[in-house]
Amino acid sequence: FGSTAATASASCVFFLMVRQIQDYIYGGPQQSLEERQRCSVTMDARMLLVAFLTFTTYAMYHAQRISFSGVASSMTEYAGFSATKLGLMSTGYMFAYAIGQFICGRFADQVRPKRALIWGMLCCALLPILEGLMGANGCGGQGFCYFLWVVVRIIEGLVQATGWTCTVAIMGNWFPQEGRGFIMGLWATNSNAGDIFGLHVSSLLLDKVGWYVILWVLAGFMILWALVNAVFLRGAPPPFSLTWQYEESANSKFSSVDQEISDRAASFSEILCVPGLLQYSFSYMFIKLVNYALFLWLPFYLSEGLGLDRSLSSLMATRFDLGFICGAILAGLLSDVTTHWARMPMRSPVVSGFLLFSLIPMGVMRFSTQPDVIKWAIFCCGILQGGPADALTSAVSVDLGKHPRLQGQRAVSTVAGIIDGTGAVGAAVGQYLVGSLSDIYGWKSVFLFLLICLASAFVLSLLRLFKELAEVRQMRAKEFMDVEPESSDSENSPCETSGSYC
């Protein structure tokens, strides 16, 4: 009884400390405007703090995810896993991740994104610890042990889905529509940063400790950052604590609410009726299929299909990652330009334009076998496919999740989950199709298939582009009709004819 009481007292002290720190940084939800203005941290610094915390959070998710790939060769050598068994585990993981996007996105909107994120991070840390214990005790790729590995990996895929849906929702709460594309495009490079960090940790430790220790180390980083988020991260700013909240509230008929404590979440049927959600989701399904095909199969194609050295193949494949980062930032910046011109969220011109031009370098890879030509085609593919991919899963997800039709209800996590989950389904199916096509018909058929997928994504985005252009024309026509009667009334104003002032 004494230990239980001590634990309860410690928990109360911890939560009280967290509330004090959050009120000190962000301002409490019950504070007046003057009290918030006297808060210790400025408005811009709060936004940068949230961006840094969420950026590092998703980098941790990706670092843990890529660490499994980093130890795969050791698992084959020491734990009795064959390449086929590892592939089956990865397939189960991908399908679980796709399903988890839909479940976790909805869960985050129901319980609030920060709370879902903390629990998701702790679960993501617990499962690699369990995997490490299984590996340390000789439970490998044989018999019932292999069945346990498959089950654990499937559960891990489900909880890994909490990362993107929750962090995108938190970023959407803190940053305004104006400039959102560039900010989210820059922020979305967190996955690449996480991959680099995870691979460096794996390569640093792989020859010094057992492969299962690497899983424990990454799990330790995840637990540490979950505690940092619990103390310092706030899922949404208090109402009217940031300058842009006044501007967006003036243009909206819905009152601002504190999303950190609000229980208002949109229903799933309401979210599915948001204009453009389904077109963007199925467009992203084809985009992610192509991206993951290049991510995972490029080194193999360059070495086996073109006969290049393995080290050179890996080096050339990194150009796709580099182009992906550049494309995400460039597409975000250009989508802000189109949004500013339209005076409404309008990112489809950038998505459609990038997808149209992406057909060119993909066609080059289909017909060319020259390494010097292909390395630049790979880089251009990264730019032109990375831009739409990150735009759809970040800025577009936030725009749709804050659509006026939803009347200020929480929906960003669910929208992000629907778009990314649909894409994950395409990526999982694509791995099987790419492998089958390359074995049966050769690599030229693979690139023809990828070209068809990109063309399908372009057609779907084009449908949304035509709709948004029609909405802009309608809005401009309405503004013109509203201004014309006012100008005619002012010309016949009695104040002007009498020379007096109104």
PEVENSUL-V179333 format. One record per pair of residues at least 12 apart in sequence whose C-alpha atoms are under 6 Angstrom apart, sorted by sequence separation. I is the first residue (numbers start at 1). J is the second residue. D is the distance in whole Angstrom. If there is no record, write none. Layout:
{{I & J & D} {I & J & D}}
//
This chain:
{{27 & 39 & 6} {335 & 347 & 5} {299 & 313 & 5} {398 & 412 & 6} {401 & 415 & 6} {25 & 40 & 6} {299 & 314 & 5} {335 & 350 & 6} {25 & 41 & 5} {361 & 377 & 5} {239 & 256 & 6} {239 & 257 & 6} {299 & 317 & 6} {397 & 415 & 6} {239 & 258 & 5} {397 & 416 & 5} {238 & 258 & 5} {361 & 381 & 6} {236 & 259 & 6} {236 & 260 & 5} {235 & 260 & 6} {358 & 384 & 5} {354 & 384 & 5} {351 & 388 & 5} {120 & 159 & 6} {120 & 162 & 6} {117 & 166 & 6} {113 & 166 & 5} {323 & 379 & 5} {327 & 383 & 4} {331 & 387 & 5} {326 & 383 & 6} {96 & 154 & 6} {100 & 158 & 4} {104 & 162 & 5} {320 & 378 & 5} {324 & 382 & 4} {328 & 386 & 6} {316 & 375 & 6} {320 & 379 & 5} {323 & 382 & 4} {324 & 383 & 5} {327 & 386 & 5} {328 & 387 & 4} {80 & 140 & 6} {81 & 141 & 5} {93 & 153 & 6} {97 & 157 & 4} {101 & 161 & 5} {105 & 165 & 5} {319 & 379 & 5} {323 & 383 & 4} {327 & 387 & 4} {79 & 140 & 5} {80 & 141 & 5} {89 & 150 & 5} {93 & 154 & 5} {96 & 157 & 5} {97 & 158 & 5} {100 & 161 & 5} {92 & 154 & 6} {96 & 158 & 5} {174 & 236 & 6} {320 & 382 & 4} {324 & 386 & 4} {328 & 390 & 6} {173 & 236 & 5} {93 & 157 & 5} {97 & 161 & 6} {170 & 235 & 5} {366 & 444 & 6} {132 & 212 & 4} {366 & 447 & 5} {128 & 215 & 6} {129 & 216 & 5} {125 & 219 & 4} {125 & 222 & 6} {355 & 458 & 6} {58 & 163 & 6} {352 & 458 & 6} {118 & 226 & 6} {352 & 461 & 6} {54 & 167 & 6} {348 & 465 & 5} {114 & 235 & 5} {62 & 191 & 6} {66 & 195 & 6} {59 & 190 & 5} {63 & 194 & 4} {67 & 198 & 5} {59 & 191 & 5} {62 & 194 & 5} {63 & 195 & 5} {70 & 202 & 6} {62 & 195 & 6} {59 & 193 & 6} {60 & 194 & 6} {55 & 190 & 5} {59 & 194 & 4} {63 & 198 & 4} {288 & 423 & 5} {292 & 427 & 6} {189 & 325 & 6} {285 & 422 & 6} {289 & 426 & 5} {281 & 419 & 4} {285 & 423 & 4} {289 & 427 & 4} {284 & 423 & 5} {288 & 427 & 6} {71 & 211 & 6} {285 & 426 & 5} {289 & 430 & 5} {185 & 328 & 5} {186 & 329 & 5} {266 & 409 & 5} {185 & 329 & 5} {265 & 409 & 5} {266 & 410 & 6} {264 & 409 & 5} {265 & 410 & 4} {266 & 411 & 6} {182 & 329 & 6} {185 & 332 & 5} {182 & 332 & 4} {181 & 332 & 4} {182 & 333 & 4} {181 & 333 & 6} {64 & 218 & 6} {181 & 335 & 6} {181 & 336 & 5} {109 & 265 & 6} {179 & 336 & 6} {290 & 450 & 6} {286 & 453 & 5} {286 & 457 & 6} {283 & 457 & 4} {283 & 460 & 6} {279 & 460 & 6} {29 & 238 & 6} {184 & 394 & 6} {184 & 395 & 6} {18 & 231 & 5} {181 & 395 & 5} {172 & 398 & 5} {169 & 412 & 5} {169 & 413 & 5} {166 & 413 & 6} {165 & 413 & 5} {165 & 416 & 5} {165 & 417 & 6} {109 & 410 & 6} {109 & 413 & 6} {105 & 413 & 5} {106 & 414 & 5} {105 & 414 & 4} {105 & 417 & 5} {102 & 417 & 5} {101 & 417 & 4} {102 & 418 & 5} {101 & 421 & 5} {98 & 421 & 4} {98 & 424 & 5} {98 & 425 & 6} {94 & 428 & 6}}
//
